[in-house]
Amino acid sequence: MKQLRFRTRLFLILSLFALAPALAVTIAWAVFVSQAAPIVAGTAAWERLATTGSEALGAVDSLAMTDAQRQALRAHERELEQSVTQSRRLGFVARRAAPAIVIGALALVLVLGVVASRVAGHLSRQLSRPLNELVGWAHLIERGDALPREGSQRGAPEFRELRERMRSMSVALAEGRARVVEAERLHAFREAARRVAHELKNPLTPIRFAVARLKRDASPDLADAIEVLDVETSRIQGLSRAFAQFGRLPEGTPSDVDFGELVRYAAMSSIPTHLQAEVFVEDDLPMVRGHYDALQRAVTNILLNAVDACGQSGRVTVGATRTSVQGTVGVEVSVQDTGCGIPADRLARIWDPYVTSKPAGTGLGLAIVHQTILAHHGYVSARSEPQTGTVIRFAVPASGVESSKAEG
């Protein structure tokens, strides 16, 4: 048997709650009136009283009485007749009023039923429509689809709050799914990078030794060929190191990192003298619990990208300020350059491994930055306009990472 819709069930329940008690009370009242009216009128009793009273008055009337007594007897006889007449009238009205009262009660129940159905329909709509909407939202959340931007405003204020909570839950679930997908994707990239680094390192070490021996012992006419081998094997060795760095999370025991000192040193060692450099470090920055080498490498990679973007002229501005990360105190580092900028179609993919526009680039610099910041439970963002410049920001909480997380 097909189950009734929630709205129909709710309508029937509300209607029954309103009509059933009213109908029961009306029927009981109609039965009571029809049975009690003749009793209240007392027609039969008054008829018996009239009969016995007439007999008594007839007997008394034959006795010798004074004029005053006879007048009192006549007054009593008139009162008795009037009472009997009133009783007969009341009985007549009671016999004919009972059906009218029942019909009026039924009409009242009918009116009450119409009103109750209207009220029940309104209440069922006010409850069923928001609930049906929220059930639909639950199916969208289950499938991972986005919720409608503008939801219905029907229902009590509690439904409005429930909609907002479901929106927040949907956003949190979407972010969680995205983090899981990103983590799986990065894990796959790291695994591939580890294998590539391993496969490059094994034959590369003896090749480098062989090139070094050739440089010492080969004849001068082979010097150019040996130099090519030396340069290219050095490049492959650098590529192997980059793959190895990307293939592992920051390792070792975390320590307290002074971001002011880190930023100043990275700017001094990475920005050449032909570019303008501005470094701003806010006073009393909190110490960050993390891996110094990994964080220093992340800042350096961002600075080297800014230097490459500026070319032979331009300005690189580096800042470190206090900020809030996930409700706790942290440090934000920003690097801004006045270089060539990044096209909009490439900006969203700059954190992906192996994405680069440099002829000799590996596409791992910013990917390592992204991985390092995520490992420290922070976030990273980029904003750029072609021919104007790029701003890259990342923030990490002061709590940073724990040893168990870093080693896992």
N, C-alpha and C positions, 0 to 999 in steps of 0.2 A: 504494500500500500504506500502510495506516494505521500511523503510527509508535507504538511502544510508549511508555507513560507513563514518565516519568523514574524513578519509584520502581521500576517493573518492570525497566527496564534496569539500574538500580543493583543490584537484588536478583540478577539473573542474573550480572552481572559479579562481584559479591562471592562468589556461590556457586561460579562457575567457578574463581575464584582459589583457593578452598579445596579444591574437589573434584578438579579436573583434576590437580594435582601428586600428591595422595594416591592417586588411582586409578592413575596411571601407575606410581608407585613400588610399589603393591600388586601390580599385574599383573606387573611386572618381577621382584619378589621371589618371587611364586608360580611363575613360569616357572623362575627360578633354582633354587628348592628342588626342584621336580619333576625337573629335569635333573641337579642336583648331588647329590641324595641317593643314587642308586644308585652314583654315582662314589665318594662318600665311603664308602659301605658296602663297596665292593670285593668283592662276592660272587663274581663270575666269577674274579677273580684268586686269591681264596682257594680256590676249587674246583680251579683248575689247580695251585696249590701243594699241595693235599691229594693230588691224583693223583700228581704227581711225587714228593712226599715219601713216599707209601706205597710206591711202587716202589723208592725209594732205601733205605727202611728194610727192605724185604723182601730187597734185595740184601745189605745190611750184616748182616742177622740171620743169614744163612747162614755168615758168617765166624766164625772162632774168636775169642772175646772173653772177657775176664775177667768175673767177676760184677759188678764195679763198672761196667765199660763197658756190660754188658747192661742194668743198672739205669738208667744214664743214657740209653741208647737208648729204653727203655720210657717214661721221663719225658718225653723229647722227643716221642714218639709221642702221649702223652696231651695235651700242650700244643698239638700240631698239631690234634688232634681238637676240643679246646675252642675254639681260634681259629676253625676252620671253622664250628663250631656258632654261635658269636657272630656271625660274618659273615652266616650264613644268617638269623639272627634280625633283625639290623639291616637286611638287605635286605628282609625281609618287612615290617618296620615302615615302611621308607622308601617302599615301593610303595603302602602303604595310607595313610600320613600325608600324602603330597603333595596328594591331593584334599581331605583335611580342612583342610590349611593354606590351600589356595586358597579353600575355602568360608569359613573363619574370616576370611581377609583381606577377602573380599567383604562379610561381615557387618560387619567393622570399618569398611569404606568406607561401608556403609549407615548405620551409627550416626554416623559422621563427617559424612555428608551431612545427616542430620537436625539434628545440632548446628550444622553450617555454615549450613543454611537458617534456623534460629532466629536465629543471630547475624547473618546477612545481612539477614533481615527486620527485626530490631531496628535495625541500622545504617541500612538504607534508610529506615525510618520516621523515625529521628532526623535524617536529612539531608533527606529529601524533604518532610516536613511543614513545617519552618521555611522551606524554599526556596519551597514552594507559597504559604505565607502571605506571604512577602516579595514574590513575584511579584504576588499580589493587591494588596498595598500599593502596588506600583509602578503598577498600573493605576489605583488610587484617586488617587495623586499626579498621574498624567497627566491624569485628568479634573478635577482640582482638588477632589476630595471629601476630607472629613476622615478621618483614620485612626482605627481603633478605639481607644477610650480604654485598654482593657485588652487587650494582646496575649498570645499564647500564650507560655508559659515553656519550651516544648520546645526541645531542641537544646543544643549546646555553648555555653559562655559567650560565644564569639565571635558567635553569632547574637543574643544579648541585646544586645551592643554594637552590632551592625548594626541592630537594631530601633531603638535609641536614636538612632543616627546618621540613620536614615531619618525618624524623628519630627522631629528637628532640621531636616533638609532640607525636610520637608513644611511645617513652620512658616515657614522662611525663604522658601520658594517662595510660600506663601500671602501672607506679608507683601509679597513683591516684586510679586505680582499685584495686591494691594490698593493698593500705592503707584502702580503703573502706571495702574490704574483711576482712582485719586484724581487723579493728575497729568493724565490725559486729561479728567476731569470739570472740574478747575480750569481747564485750558486752554480748554475750551469756555465756561465761565463768564467767564473773563477776556476772551476774544474777543468775547463778547456785550456785556460791560460796556464794552469799548473802542468798539464800534460805537455803543452807546447814548450814551456820553459824547460821541462825535464828532457824532452826529446832534443832541444837545441843544445842544452848544456853538455850532454854526454859526448857528442862528437866534436863540439866546439872547443873543448879544452885541449884535446890532442892536436887539433888543427892549429890553434894559436901557438902551441909549443913548436909545431913544425914550421910555421911561418917565421917565428923568432929564430929558429936554427937556419932557415934559408937566408934570412937577412944577414946572418953572420958569415955563412959559408958559400953562398951562391956567387956566381960571377957577376961583374958589374952590368953586363948586358941584360941580365934578368931583374935588375933593380926596379924597373917600372912595374913589371908584372907582380913582383913581390909586394911592392907598395900598394897596389890595388887590392891584393889579397889581405894585406894588413888592415887597410881602411875598411873594407867590406866586412871582414870578420869582427872588427871592433864594433861596427854598426850592429851586426847580428848579436854580438855579446850584450850591447846596450839594450837591444830589443828583448833579449832573453831576461835581463834583469827587470825590465818593465813588466814582462809577463809574470815573472816570479813575484814582484811586488803586488800586482793586481790579484794574483792567485791566492793570496792569503790575507786574512784579517790582521789588524794590528796585534803584534805579539809582545810578550814580555809582561813584566809587572808594571801596572800604572803608577804614576807619581804625580805630584802637584806641578802643574805647568803654569809658568808666568807668561801669559799671552802678550803682555807689554814687551817683555824682553824678546819673546819669540818673533813678534811682528817687526820690531826694530832690526833684529839681526837678519831676518829674511829679506827685508827691503834693502838693507845695505849690501847684502851679498848677491841680490838678484837684479836690481835695477841699475843699468849702466849709467855712466856719468853724462852721456849725451842726452839723456831724458830728464825732465824735471820730476822730482820726487817730493811728495808731501806725506808725512807720516804724523798721524794724530792718535795718541793713546790716552784714554781717559784715566784720571787718577783713581787710585784705590780699586783697581780691577780685582775681582775675586780670582783666586787660584782655581784652576780646572784640573780635576782628577782625570788623567788620561795618559796617552802614550806620546811622549814628546817628539820622537823621531817621525811618527806617522803624521802628527799634526803639523810639524815643521815642513814635512814634505808636501802636505796639502796646500799650505800657504805659499810655498815656493812654486808649486805647479801653477797656481792661479796667477802669481806675479809674472812668471815666465810667459804665460799666455798673454798677459797685458802688455809686456814688453814686445812680444812678437807682433801684436796688433798695432802698436804705435810705430813700429819701424824705426826710422832715423830721427824722428822728432815727435814730441808729444809730452803728455804729463800723466803720471801714475800717482793716484792718491790712495793711501792705505790708512784705515782707521780701525781702532779696537775700542769698543764701548761696552758698558754694562747693559744687559737686557734681561728679559724674562723668557724662559724656555719651558713650555709645558707647566706653567705655574710655579717655577722655581727660578732662582737667580742664575744667570749665565753670562756668557761673553759673546758678542757679535763682532765679526771681522768683515770689513767691506773693502773691496779693491775696485777702484774706478779708473778707467783709462780713457784717453781721447783718441783711440785708434779707429780702425776701419769699421768696427761693429760686426754684428752677426745678423744675417738675414732672418726674418721671422720664421721661415719654413725650416730652418736648421736649429733655431734656438731651443726648441723643446727636446732635441735629440743630443745636445752637447754632452749630457751625462752618460750617454750610452757608450759601452766599450767599442773600440775600433772605428769610431766616427771622428774623422778629422779632415781638415781642408789643407793641411800642410803636406807638401810632397814627400818629406821624409818622416812624417809623424806616425806614431803608433796608434793614436786615438785612445790612449789609456790614461793620459794625464788627468783630465777632469773626471774620468770614471774612478780613478783612485781617490780623488778628492771626495767624490760622492760616497764611495764605500767607507772611507775613513770617518766622515762626519756622521753617517748613519750608525757606524759602530760605536760612536760616542753619544748616541741618542739625540743628535741634533738635526738640523734641517739646513738645506742649501737652496739658493734661488739665484736666478740671473735675469737681468733686464738689459736690453740692447737696442740701439737704433743704428742702422747702417750709416757710415760716414760721420757718426757723432761719437760713438764710444759704447762701452759696456760696463755694467756694474754687476759684480758677483758678490753675494753676501752669504755667509754661513754663521750659524750660532750653535753653541754647544752648552749644555747645562754644567754648572760647577761640579755637580756630583759625578759627571763623566761616566766612566765605566768601572766595573769591578773586575778583580783578577779572574774570577771563575768565568765571567762572560768573555773576557778578552782571550783567555786561553782556549775556550770552547770554540 
